[in-house]
Amino acid sequence: MRIYPTIELQDGRCVSLFRGRLEEPQIWHVDPIQKAREFAEAGAEWLHVTDFDAISGDSTNHDLVVEIIRSAGIPVQLGGGIRTLERVEEWIDLGVGRVVIGTLAVHQPDLVKEAAKYYPDQIVLAIDVFEGRVMTDGWRNASAFDPFQFAATFDNDPLAAIIVSDIDSEIEVTEDSLALVTRLADVARAPVIARGMARSLDDISRLKYVPYVSGAILGRALFDKTVNLADALEIAKPEREEKAEFI
């Protein structure tokens, strides 16, 4: 299982949000670029970046994100406000390894299918779930889709991954959260990455053994030092299989 350390940006600062409330950020007084390099030095293979300002169309963090892409030393998976095919193309041209799309996929799924065709294995579908419904616009609006129906829409498209966020788990990681990601991972054609379900090393250990879950996104737990990234990476490593001795 792959660990994706995440940097969430608002007004040029690293932040964490509670249940997506943009007006109540928890601010971390660290340099985003330096933090990205630290994650890479600790052994992370990918960096996940979310631009919260871009959700409302604000380009405040654009140059900062470009600098992170160029200096992190590992590929970047970027999400936040990417709602046109032109924006997808722009970020890939700027060096992003993967583009994360959520709201656009709900409103214009054919555009996402087109993007996946042009950029196979570089488009990631975000499925944010609250009370059984897929949410859009930064977790503000409920769509008519349930997550399983929504994921099935893209079964035949070459997605890099599907990120599953259980918004209810922002309060507490529960068996329902694990059940959601387990069921989606079982039916989805693309690898599933769990978000918001890893707050401790124990959580990572549990997710590691969920079939077809390929990764977990870690954010707040790394910034408040609940989890050490090197320890998380070690736990997430595949276990060596015992080789039979031939006589």
C-alpha positions as CSV (number, residue, x, y, z in Angstrom):
1,M,0.0,0.0,0.0
2,R,1.3,3.4,-0.9
3,I,1.2,6.4,1.5
4,Y,0.4,9.8,0.0
5,P,1.5,12.6,2.4
6,T,-0.7,15.6,1.6
7,I,-0.2,19.4,1.7
8,E,-3.5,21.3,1.7
9,L,-3.1,25.0,0.8
10,Q,-5.1,28.1,1.6
11,D,-3.7,31.6,1.2
12,G,-0.3,30.2,0.6
13,R,-0.3,28.4,3.9
14,C,-0.4,24.7,4.9
15,V,-3.8,24.1,6.6
16,S,-6.2,21.3,7.6
17,L,-9.9,21.7,7.5
18,F,-12.6,20.1,9.7
19,R,-15.3,18.6,7.5
20,G,-14.3,20.8,4.6
21,R,-15.1,24.1,6.4
22,L,-12.9,26.6,4.5
23,E,-13.8,29.4,6.9
24,E,-12.3,27.5,9.9
25,P,-8.8,26.3,8.8
26,Q,-6.3,24.9,11.2
27,I,-3.1,26.7,10.1
28,W,0.3,25.0,10.3
29,H,3.2,27.4,10.5
30,V,5.5,25.6,8.1
31,D,6.9,26.3,4.7
32,P,4.9,24.3,2.1
33,I,7.9,23.9,-0.2
34,Q,10.2,22.7,2.6
35,K,7.5,20.4,3.8
36,A,7.2,18.8,0.4
37,R,10.9,18.2,0.3
38,E,10.8,16.7,3.8
39,F,8.1,14.2,2.8
40,A,10.3,13.2,-0.2
41,E,13.4,12.8,2.0
42,A,11.4,10.6,4.4
43,G,10.8,8.2,1.5
44,A,7.4,9.1,0.1
45,E,7.0,8.1,-3.6
46,W,4.2,10.6,-4.3
47,L,2.9,13.9,-2.8
48,H,-0.8,14.8,-2.8
49,V,-1.6,18.5,-2.9
50,T,-5.0,20.1,-2.5
51,D,-5.5,23.8,-3.4
52,F,-8.5,24.9,-1.4
53,D,-8.5,28.4,-2.9
54,A,-8.8,27.0,-6.4
55,I,-12.2,25.5,-5.4
56,S,-13.7,28.9,-5.6
57,G,-11.7,29.9,-8.7
58,D,-9.0,31.8,-6.8
59,S,-5.5,31.4,-8.3
60,T,-3.7,32.7,-5.2
61,N,-1.7,29.4,-4.8
62,H,-0.9,28.8,-8.5
63,D,2.8,29.8,-8.4
64,L,3.3,28.1,-5.1
65,V,1.9,24.8,-6.5
66,V,4.1,25.1,-9.6
67,E,7.2,25.6,-7.3
68,I,6.2,22.5,-5.2
69,I,5.9,20.5,-8.4
70,R,9.3,21.6,-9.6
71,S,11.1,21.2,-6.3
72,A,9.5,18.4,-4.3
73,G,11.6,15.7,-6.0
74,I,8.7,13.3,-6.2
75,P,5.6,13.4,-8.5
76,V,2.6,15.4,-7.4
77,Q,-1.0,14.4,-7.4
78,L,-3.0,17.7,-7.5
79,G,-6.6,18.4,-6.8
80,G,-8.8,21.4,-6.1
81,G,-11.0,23.4,-8.5
82,I,-10.0,21.5,-11.7
83,R,-13.2,21.8,-13.6
84,T,-12.3,22.1,-17.3
85,L,-10.3,20.0,-19.7
86,E,-8.2,23.0,-20.4
87,R,-7.2,23.2,-16.7
88,V,-6.3,19.5,-16.8
89,E,-4.1,20.1,-19.8
90,E,-2.5,23.1,-18.2
91,W,-1.5,21.3,-15.0
92,I,-0.1,18.3,-16.9
93,D,1.9,20.6,-19.1
94,L,3.3,22.2,-15.9
95,G,4.5,18.8,-14.7
96,V,1.8,17.4,-12.4
97,G,1.9,13.6,-12.3
98,R,-1.8,13.2,-11.7
99,V,-4.8,15.4,-11.7
100,V,-7.6,14.8,-9.2
101,I,-11.2,15.5,-10.5
102,G,-14.4,15.4,-8.4
103,T,-17.0,18.0,-9.1
104,L,-16.4,18.0,-12.9
105,A,-16.9,14.3,-13.0
106,V,-20.4,14.7,-11.5
107,H,-21.5,17.5,-13.7
108,Q,-19.7,16.6,-17.0
109,P,-18.6,13.0,-16.8
110,D,-17.9,12.9,-20.6
111,L,-15.2,15.5,-20.2
112,V,-13.5,13.3,-17.5
113,K,-13.8,10.3,-19.8
114,E,-12.1,12.4,-22.6
115,A,-9.4,13.5,-20.2
116,A,-8.7,9.9,-19.2
117,K,-8.5,8.9,-22.8
118,Y,-6.0,11.6,-23.6
119,Y,-4.0,11.2,-20.4
120,P,-4.3,7.5,-19.4
121,D,-3.2,6.8,-15.8
122,Q,-3.0,10.5,-15.0
123,I,-6.6,11.2,-14.1
124,V,-7.8,10.4,-10.5
125,L,-11.5,10.4,-9.7
126,A,-12.4,11.8,-6.3
127,I,-15.5,10.4,-4.6
128,D,-16.4,12.4,-1.5
129,V,-19.2,10.7,0.4
130,F,-21.5,12.1,3.0
131,E,-24.6,10.3,4.3
132,G,-24.5,7.9,1.3
133,R,-24.3,10.6,-1.4
134,V,-21.4,11.9,-3.5
135,M,-20.7,15.5,-2.6
136,T,-19.5,18.3,-5.0
137,D,-18.1,21.9,-4.8
138,G,-15.7,21.3,-1.9
139,W,-18.1,19.1,0.1
140,R,-20.9,21.7,0.0
141,N,-23.5,20.2,-2.3
142,A,-25.0,16.7,-2.4
143,S,-25.4,15.1,-5.8
144,A,-28.0,12.5,-6.8
145,F,-25.4,9.8,-7.0
146,D,-24.5,7.1,-4.5
147,P,-20.8,6.3,-4.6
148,F,-21.1,2.8,-6.2
149,Q,-23.3,4.0,-9.0
150,F,-20.9,7.0,-9.6
151,A,-17.8,4.8,-9.7
152,A,-19.5,2.4,-12.1
153,T,-19.9,5.3,-14.6
154,F,-16.1,5.2,-15.2
155,D,-15.5,1.5,-15.2
156,N,-14.3,1.5,-18.8
157,D,-12.0,4.5,-18.5
158,P,-8.2,4.3,-17.8
159,L,-8.2,6.1,-14.5
160,A,-5.0,6.2,-12.4
161,A,-7.0,5.7,-9.2
162,I,-10.1,6.6,-7.3
163,I,-9.8,8.6,-4.0
164,V,-12.6,7.7,-1.6
165,S,-13.3,10.2,1.2
166,D,-15.9,9.4,3.9
167,I,-16.8,12.8,5.2
168,D,-18.4,11.3,8.2
169,S,-15.0,9.9,9.2
170,E,-13.8,13.4,9.7
171,I,-15.3,13.0,13.2
172,E,-14.2,9.5,13.9
173,V,-12.9,6.6,11.8
174,T,-15.6,3.9,12.1
175,E,-16.4,0.5,10.9
176,D,-18.8,2.1,8.4
177,S,-15.9,4.1,6.9
178,L,-13.9,0.9,6.5
179,A,-17.0,-0.9,5.0
180,L,-17.4,1.9,2.5
181,V,-13.9,1.8,1.2
182,T,-13.9,-2.0,1.3
183,R,-17.0,-2.3,-0.8
184,L,-15.9,0.4,-3.3
185,A,-12.4,-1.2,-3.6
186,D,-14.1,-4.5,-4.3
187,V,-16.2,-3.3,-7.3
188,A,-14.1,-0.4,-8.7
189,R,-12.0,-1.1,-11.8
190,A,-9.3,1.4,-10.8
191,P,-7.1,1.2,-7.6
192,V,-8.7,2.8,-4.6
193,I,-7.0,5.3,-2.3
194,A,-8.5,6.0,1.1
195,R,-8.7,9.5,2.4
196,G,-9.6,10.7,5.9
197,M,-9.4,7.1,7.2
198,A,-5.8,7.1,8.5
199,R,-5.1,9.0,11.7
200,S,-2.8,6.6,13.4
201,L,-0.4,3.8,12.6
202,D,-3.1,1.3,13.6
203,D,-5.5,2.8,11.0
204,I,-2.8,2.3,8.4
205,S,-2.3,-1.3,9.5
206,R,-6.0,-2.0,9.1
207,L,-6.2,-0.3,5.7
208,K,-3.2,-2.3,4.5
209,Y,-5.2,-5.5,4.7
210,V,-8.3,-4.3,2.9
211,P,-8.3,-6.0,-0.5
212,Y,-7.7,-3.7,-3.5
213,V,-7.0,-0.6,-1.4
214,S,-3.8,0.6,-3.0
215,G,-3.0,3.7,-0.9
216,A,-3.9,6.0,1.9
217,I,-3.7,9.8,2.1
218,L,-2.2,11.3,5.2
219,G,-2.5,15.0,6.2
220,R,-3.3,16.3,9.6
221,A,-1.7,13.3,11.4
222,L,1.6,14.2,9.9
223,F,1.4,17.9,10.7
224,D,0.3,17.4,14.4
225,K,2.9,14.6,14.6
226,T,0.4,12.0,15.6
227,V,2.1,9.9,12.9
228,N,5.7,9.8,11.8
229,L,5.9,9.5,8.0
230,A,8.8,7.1,8.1
231,D,6.9,4.8,10.4
232,A,3.8,5.0,8.2
233,L,5.8,4.1,5.1
234,E,7.4,1.2,6.9
235,I,4.1,-0.3,8.0
236,A,2.6,0.2,4.5
237,K,5.4,-1.8,2.8
238,P,4.3,-5.1,1.3
239,E,5.3,-8.0,3.5
240,R,7.9,-10.4,2.1
241,E,6.6,-13.7,1.1
242,E,8.4,-16.7,2.4
243,K,10.2,-18.6,-0.4
244,A,10.1,-22.3,-0.3
245,E,13.5,-24.0,0.0
246,F,14.2,-26.5,-2.6
247,I,16.2,-29.5,-1.7
